[in-house]
Amino acid sequence: MRIALNSSHSGGGRKQRLAGAIRDSRQDAGAQNATINRELAALKRMFSLGAKATPPKVLRMPAFPHLREDNVRQGFLEDGQNTRLV
């Protein structure tokens, strides 16, 4: 994330480009969409805590759009099925 943060450090609108820069650099590094979404969720929480601090460290919250995740569960295991898998 350090590369994305450094590359988005040029003038106004930094926070608006932040999520996009992180997303692009993580995709270039081969991270899956689910991983990127979790990292962006953690960053969003950090910004939220900064906004709630006294005095506020963040004045405006940037948008953190999520990527599409295709790795949804195919089903659930019954009680005895998990022992057969192991």
LOVOTOR-807044 format. One line per field, with one value per atom (N, C-alpha, C, CB): residue in three letters; residue number from 1; x, y, z; atom name. Coordinates in Angstrom, 1 decimal. Last residue first. Glycine has a CB too. Example, Ala and Ser with C-alpha at 12.3 -4.5 7.8 and 13.67 -1.06 7.14 Angstrom:
BEGIN
residu: (SER/SER/SER/SER/ALA/ALA/ALA/ALA)
num: (2/2/2/2/1/1/1/1)
px: (12.8/13.7/12.9/14.1/13.2/12.3/13.2/11.3)
py: (-2.2/-1.1/0.0/-0.6/-5.7/-4.5/-3.3/-4.5)
pz: (7.1/7.1/7.9/5.7/7.8/7.8/7.8/9.0)
atome: (N/CA/C/CB/N/CA/C/CB)
//
This chain:
BEGIN
residu: (VAL/VAL/VAL/VAL/LEU/LEU/LEU/LEU/ARG/ARG/ARG/ARG/THR/THR/THR/THR/ASN/ASN/ASN/ASN/GLN/GLN/GLN/GLN/GLY/GLY/GLY/GLY/ASP/ASP/ASP/ASP/GLU/GLU/GLU/GLU/LEU/LEU/LEU/LEU/PHE/PHE/PHE/PHE/GLY/GLY/GLY/GLY/GLN/GLN/GLN/GLN/ARG/ARG/ARG/ARG/VAL/VAL/VAL/VAL/ASN/ASN/ASN/ASN/ASP/ASP/ASP/ASP/GLU/GLU/GLU/GLU/ARG/ARG/ARG/ARG/LEU/LEU/LEU/LEU/HIS/HIS/HIS/HIS/PRO/PRO/PRO/PRO/PHE/PHE/PHE/PHE/ALA/ALA/ALA/ALA/PRO/PRO/PRO/PRO/MET/MET/MET/MET/ARG/ARG/ARG/ARG/LEU/LEU/LEU/LEU/VAL/VAL/VAL/VAL/LYS/LYS/LYS/LYS/PRO/PRO/PRO/PRO/PRO/PRO/PRO/PRO/THR/THR/THR/THR/ALA/ALA/ALA/ALA/LYS/LYS/LYS/LYS/ALA/ALA/ALA/ALA/GLY/GLY/GLY/GLY/LEU/LEU/LEU/LEU/SER/SER/SER/SER/PHE/PHE/PHE/PHE/MET/MET/MET/MET/ARG/ARG/ARG/ARG/LYS/LYS/LYS/LYS/LEU/LEU/LEU/LEU/ALA/ALA/ALA/ALA/ALA/ALA/ALA/ALA/LEU/LEU/LEU/LEU/GLU/GLU/GLU/GLU/ARG/ARG/ARG/ARG/ASN/ASN/ASN/ASN/ILE/ILE/ILE/ILE/THR/THR/THR/THR/ALA/ALA/ALA/ALA/ASN/ASN/ASN/ASN/GLN/GLN/GLN/GLN/ALA/ALA/ALA/ALA/GLY/GLY/GLY/GLY/ALA/ALA/ALA/ALA/ASP/ASP/ASP/ASP/GLN/GLN/GLN/GLN/ARG/ARG/ARG/ARG/SER/SER/SER/SER/ASP/ASP/ASP/ASP/ARG/ARG/ARG/ARG/ILE/ILE/ILE/ILE/ALA/ALA/ALA/ALA/GLY/GLY/GLY/GLY/ALA/ALA/ALA/ALA/LEU/LEU/LEU/LEU/ARG/ARG/ARG/ARG/GLN/GLN/GLN/GLN/LYS/LYS/LYS/LYS/ARG/ARG/ARG/ARG/GLY/GLY/GLY/GLY/GLY/GLY/GLY/GLY/GLY/GLY/GLY/GLY/SER/SER/SER/SER/HIS/HIS/HIS/HIS/SER/SER/SER/SER/SER/SER/SER/SER/ASN/ASN/ASN/ASN/LEU/LEU/LEU/LEU/ALA/ALA/ALA/ALA/ILE/ILE/ILE/ILE/ARG/ARG/ARG/ARG/MET/MET/MET/MET)
num: (86/86/86/86/85/85/85/85/84/84/84/84/83/83/83/83/82/82/82/82/81/81/81/81/80/80/80/80/79/79/79/79/78/78/78/78/77/77/77/77/76/76/76/76/75/75/75/75/74/74/74/74/73/73/73/73/72/72/72/72/71/71/71/71/70/70/70/70/69/69/69/69/68/68/68/68/67/67/67/67/66/66/66/66/65/65/65/65/64/64/64/64/63/63/63/63/62/62/62/62/61/61/61/61/60/60/60/60/59/59/59/59/58/58/58/58/57/57/57/57/56/56/56/56/55/55/55/55/54/54/54/54/53/53/53/53/52/52/52/52/51/51/51/51/50/50/50/50/49/49/49/49/48/48/48/48/47/47/47/47/46/46/46/46/45/45/45/45/44/44/44/44/43/43/43/43/42/42/42/42/41/41/41/41/40/40/40/40/39/39/39/39/38/38/38/38/37/37/37/37/36/36/36/36/35/35/35/35/34/34/34/34/33/33/33/33/32/32/32/32/31/31/31/31/30/30/30/30/29/29/29/29/28/28/28/28/27/27/27/27/26/26/26/26/25/25/25/25/24/24/24/24/23/23/23/23/22/22/22/22/21/21/21/21/20/20/20/20/19/19/19/19/18/18/18/18/17/17/17/17/16/16/16/16/15/15/15/15/14/14/14/14/13/13/13/13/12/12/12/12/11/11/11/11/10/10/10/10/9/9/9/9/8/8/8/8/7/7/7/7/6/6/6/6/5/5/5/5/4/4/4/4/3/3/3/3/2/2/2/2/1/1/1/1)
px: (-11.5/-10.2/-9.5/-10.3/-13.9/-13.0/-11.6/-13.5/-15.2/-14.8/-13.8/-16.1/-15.8/-14.8/-14.4/-15.4/-17.7/-16.4/-15.4/-16.5/-20.0/-19.3/-17.9/-20.0/-21.6/-20.6/-19.7/-21.4/-23.0/-22.2/-21.2/-23.1/-22.7/-23.5/-22.5/-24.4/-21.5/-21.3/-22.2/-19.8/-22.9/-22.5/-22.3/-23.6/-21.9/-22.8/-22.2/-23.0/-20.3/-21.1/-22.1/-20.2/-19.6/-19.7/-20.6/-20.2/-17.9/-19.0/-19.0/-20.4/-16.0/-15.7/-16.7/-14.3/-16.2/-16.8/-16.6/-16.3/-16.8/-16.2/-17.0/-16.2/-16.1/-17.0/-16.2/-17.5/-15.0/-14.8/-15.8/-13.4/-16.4/-15.9/-15.9/-16.9/-15.3/-16.1/-15.5/-16.3/-15.0/-14.3/-15.2/-13.8/-14.6/-15.4/-14.5/-16.2/-13.4/-13.4/-14.3/-11.9/-14.8/-14.5/-14.5/-15.6/-13.2/-14.1/-13.7/-14.1/-11.4/-12.6/-13.6/-12.1/-9.7/-10.2/-11.4/-10.5/-9.3/-8.1/-8.4/-7.2/-11.0/-11.1/-9.8/-12.3/-9.5/-10.1/-10.1/-9.5/-11.2/-11.3/-9.9/-12.1/-12.4/-11.4/-11.7/-10.0/-13.9/-14.6/-13.7/-15.2/-12.1/-13.2/-13.8/-14.2/-10.6/-10.0/-11.0/-9.1/-12.5/-12.0/-11.3/-11.0/-12.7/-13.9/-13.5/-14.8/-10.2/-10.6/-11.8/-11.0/-10.3/-9.3/-9.7/-7.9/-12.3/-12.5/-11.5/-12.4/-11.1/-12.3/-12.5/-13.5/-9.1/-8.7/-9.9/-8.1/-10.7/-9.9/-9.5/-8.6/-11.8/-12.7/-11.9/-13.4/-9.5/-10.1/-11.1/-10.9/-9.0/-8.0/-8.6/-6.8/-11.2/-11.0/-10.0/-10.5/-10.9/-12.0/-11.8/-13.3/-8.5/-8.5/-9.7/-8.5/-9.5/-8.5/-8.4/-7.1/-11.4/-11.9/-10.8/-12.2/-9.8/-10.7/-11.2/-11.9/-6.3/-7.7/-8.6/-8.2/-3.2/-4.2/-5.6/-4.2/-1.2/-1.9/-2.8/-0.8/-0.2/0.6/-0.1/0.7/-2.2/-1.0/-0.1/-0.2/-4.1/-4.4/-3.1/-5.4/-2.7/-2.9/-3.3/-4.0/-2.8/-1.5/-1.6/-0.8/-5.6/-4.8/-3.4/-4.5/-6.3/-6.9/-6.0/-8.3/-4.9/-4.6/-5.1/-5.3/-6.0/-4.6/-4.3/-3.8/-8.7/-8.4/-6.9/-8.7/-8.4/-9.0/-8.6/-10.5/-7.4/-6.7/-7.1/-6.9/-8.7/-7.9/-7.3/-6.8/-9.8/-10.7/-10.0/-11.3/-7.6/-8.5/-9.4/-9.3/-6.6/-5.9/-6.7/-4.8/-7.6/-8.3/-7.6/-8.6/-4.5/-5.9/-6.6/-6.7/-1.2/-2.2/-3.6/-2.2/-0.2/0.1/-1.1/0.5/0.0/0.3/0.5/1.6/-0.3/-1.5/-1.2/-2.7/2.1/1.7/0.5/1.5/2.1/3.1/2.7/4.4/0.0/-0.1/0.9/0.2/1.0/-0.2/-0.3/-1.4/3.3/3.4/2.2/3.7/2.1/2.9/3.1/4.3/0.8/0.0/0.9/-0.9)
py: (-34.5/-34.4/-35.7/-33.9/-35.2/-34.4/-34.3/-32.9/-36.6/-37.3/-36.5/-37.6/-34.6/-35.6/-36.4/-36.6/-33.1/-32.5/-33.5/-31.4/-34.6/-34.4/-33.9/-33.5/-34.6/-35.7/-35.5/-37.0/-32.1/-32.5/-33.6/-32.9/-30.7/-31.3/-31.7/-32.4/-27.7/-29.1/-29.5/-29.3/-25.8/-26.0/-27.4/-25.3/-24.2/-25.0/-25.1/-26.4/-22.5/-23.4/-24.2/-24.3/-19.0/-20.4/-21.2/-20.5/-17.0/-17.3/-18.7/-16.8/-15.5/-16.7/-16.9/-16.5/-13.1/-14.3/-15.5/-14.4/-9.8/-11.0/-12.2/-11.1/-6.5/-7.7/-8.9/-7.9/-4.1/-4.8/-6.0/-5.3/-1.1/-2.5/-3.1/-3.3/2.3/1.3/-0.1/1.7/4.5/3.2/2.2/2.7/8.0/6.8/5.6/7.1/9.8/9.4/8.2/9.1/12.1/10.6/10.4/9.8/14.9/14.3/12.9/15.2/15.3/16.2/15.6/17.5/13.6/13.5/14.3/12.0/14.0/14.0/13.9/12.7/16.0/15.1/15.2/15.5/16.2/16.8/15.8/18.1/13.3/14.6/15.2/14.7/11.1/11.5/12.9/11.3/10.5/10.5/11.0/9.2/10.4/11.4/11.5/11.0/8.2/9.5/10.6/9.5/6.2/6.4/7.8/5.3/6.3/6.6/6.9/5.4/5.6/6.9/7.3/7.1/2.9/3.8/5.3/3.6/1.9/2.0/2.9/0.6/2.0/2.8/3.0/2.2/0.1/1.5/2.5/1.7/-2.2/-1.8/-0.3/-2.7/-2.1/-2.0/-1.6/-3.3/-2.6/-1.3/-1.1/-1.2/-5.2/-4.2/-2.8/-4.3/-6.5/-6.5/-5.4/-7.9/-6.0/-5.5/-5.4/-6.3/-7.5/-6.0/-5.4/-5.6/-10.0/-9.5/-8.0/-10.1/-10.2/-10.3/-9.8/-11.8/-10.0/-8.9/-9.0/-9.0/-11.0/-11.3/-10.1/-12.6/-9.6/-9.8/-10.1/-8.6/-9.0/-10.3/-10.6/-11.3/-6.5/-7.4/-8.8/-6.8/-5.2/-5.5/-6.5/-4.1/-5.0/-5.9/-6.2/-5.3/-3.1/-4.5/-5.5/-4.5/-0.9/-1.5/-2.9/-0.6/-0.5/-0.8/-1.4/0.5/0.0/-1.1/-1.5/-0.7/2.3/1.1/-0.1/1.2/4.0/3.8/2.5/4.9/4.1/3.6/3.2/4.6/5.2/3.8/3.2/3.8/7.8/6.8/5.4/7.2/9.7/8.8/7.7/9.5/11.1/10.5/9.5/11.6/12.1/11.0/10.4/11.6/14.0/12.8/11.7/13.2/16.4/15.2/13.9/15.3/18.3/18.1/16.9/19.3/16.7/17.8/17.4/18.4/13.7/14.9/15.9/14.5/11.1/12.2/13.5/11.9/8.7/9.5/10.8/8.7/7.3/7.8/8.7/6.6/6.7/7.7/8.2/7.1/4.8/6.1/7.1/5.8/2.8/3.5/4.8/2.6/2.1/2.6/3.4/1.4/1.2/2.3/2.9/2.0/-1.2/0.0/1.3/0.0)
pz: (6.1/6.7/6.8/8.1/4.9/4.2/4.8/4.1/6.9/5.7/4.9/4.9/8.7/9.1/7.9/10.2/7.4/7.6/8.0/8.7/7.4/6.2/6.4/5.2/9.7/9.5/8.3/9.3/9.6/10.7/10.4/11.9/6.2/7.3/8.4/6.9/4.8/5.2/6.3/5.7/2.1/3.5/3.8/4.4/-1.0/-0.2/1.3/-0.7/-2.3/-3.2/-2.3/-3.9/-1.7/-1.2/-2.1/0.2/-4.1/-3.2/-2.8/-3.7/-5.6/-4.8/-3.7/-4.2/-6.9/-7.5/-6.7/-8.9/-6.1/-5.7/-6.3/-4.1/-7.3/-7.4/-7.0/-8.9/-5.0/-6.2/-6.2/-6.4/-3.6/-3.5/-4.9/-2.6/-3.0/-3.7/-3.7/-5.2/-0.9/-1.0/-1.7/0.4/-0.8/-1.1/-1.3/-2.5/2.2/0.7/0.5/0.3/4.4/4.1/2.6/4.8/5.7/4.7/4.5/3.4/7.9/7.7/6.8/7.2/10.3/8.9/8.8/8.5/12.9/12.1/10.6/12.4/15.2/14.0/13.2/13.2/18.5/17.4/16.2/17.0/18.6/19.1/19.3/20.4/15.9/17.0/17.4/16.5/13.8/15.1/16.2/15.4/11.7/11.6/13.0/10.6/12.4/12.4/12.4/11.2/12.1/13.4/13.5/13.9/9.3/10.1/11.6/10.1/8.5/8.2/9.1/6.7/9.4/9.9/9.7/9.2/7.8/9.2/9.9/9.9/5.3/5.5/7.0/4.8/5.7/5.5/5.8/4.1/5.9/7.1/6.9/7.2/3.3/4.5/5.7/4.7/1.8/1.7/2.9/0.4/2.7/2.9/2.8/2.0/1.6/3.1/3.5/3.5/-1.1/-0.5/1.1/-0.8/-1.6/-1.8/-1.1/-3.3/-1.2/-0.3/-0.4/-0.8/-3.3/-1.9/-0.9/-1.5/-5.6/-5.2/-3.8/-6.2/-4.9/-5.3/-4.9/-4.7/-6.1/-5.0/-5.5/-4.0/-7.9/-8.0/-6.8/-8.0/-8.1/-7.3/-7.3/-5.9/-9.5/-10.2/-9.5/-10.4/-7.4/-8.5/-9.3/-9.4/-5.9/-5.3/-6.4/-4.2/-7.5/-7.2/-6.6/-6.1/-7.8/-8.9/-8.6/-9.7/-5.1/-5.8/-7.0/-6.3/-4.6/-3.8/-4.5/-2.4/-6.4/-6.5/-5.7/-5.9/-5.5/-6.9/-7.0/-7.9/-3.0/-3.1/-4.5/-2.9/-3.7/-2.8/-3.0/-1.4/-5.0/-5.8/-5.0/-6.6/-3.0/-3.9/-4.8/-4.8/-1.6/-0.9/-1.9/0.2/-3.4/-3.0/-2.5/-2.0/-4.2/-4.6/-4.3/-6.0/-4.7/-4.3/-4.9/-4.8/-4.6/-4.7/-4.3/-6.0/-4.8/-5.6/-5.6/-7.0/-3.8/-2.9/-3.7/-2.2/-4.9/-4.9/-4.0/-4.3/-4.6/-6.0/-5.9/-6.8/-1.9/-2.4/-3.8/-2.5/-1.8/-1.0/-1.5/0.5/-3.4/-3.8/-3.1/-3.5/-1.9/-3.3/-3.7/-4.3/0.4/0.5/-0.9/1.1/0.0/0.0/0.0/1.2)
atome: (N/CA/C/CB/N/CA/C/CB/N/CA/C/CB/N/CA/C/CB/N/CA/C/CB/N/CA/C/CB/N/CA/C/CB/N/CA/C/CB/N/CA/C/CB/N/CA/C/CB/N/CA/C/CB/N/CA/C/CB/N/CA/C/CB/N/CA/C/CB/N/CA/C/CB/N/CA/C/CB/N/CA/C/CB/N/CA/C/CB/N/CA/C/CB/N/CA/C/CB/N/CA/C/CB/N/CA/C/CB/N/CA/C/CB/N/CA/C/CB/N/CA/C/CB/N/CA/C/CB/N/CA/C/CB/N/CA/C/CB/N/CA/C/CB/N/CA/C/CB/N/CA/C/CB/N/CA/C/CB/N/CA/C/CB/N/CA/C/CB/N/CA/C/CB/N/CA/C/CB/N/CA/C/CB/N/CA/C/CB/N/CA/C/CB/N/CA/C/CB/N/CA/C/CB/N/CA/C/CB/N/CA/C/CB/N/CA/C/CB/N/CA/C/CB/N/CA/C/CB/N/CA/C/CB/N/CA/C/CB/N/CA/C/CB/N/CA/C/CB/N/CA/C/CB/N/CA/C/CB/N/CA/C/CB/N/CA/C/CB/N/CA/C/CB/N/CA/C/CB/N/CA/C/CB/N/CA/C/CB/N/CA/C/CB/N/CA/C/CB/N/CA/C/CB/N/CA/C/CB/N/CA/C/CB/N/CA/C/CB/N/CA/C/CB/N/CA/C/CB/N/CA/C/CB/N/CA/C/CB/N/CA/C/CB/N/CA/C/CB/N/CA/C/CB/N/CA/C/CB/N/CA/C/CB/N/CA/C/CB/N/CA/C/CB/N/CA/C/CB/N/CA/C/CB/N/CA/C/CB/N/CA/C/CB/N/CA/C/CB/N/CA/C/CB/N/CA/C/CB/N/CA/C/CB/N/CA/C/CB/N/CA/C/CB/N/CA/C/CB)
//
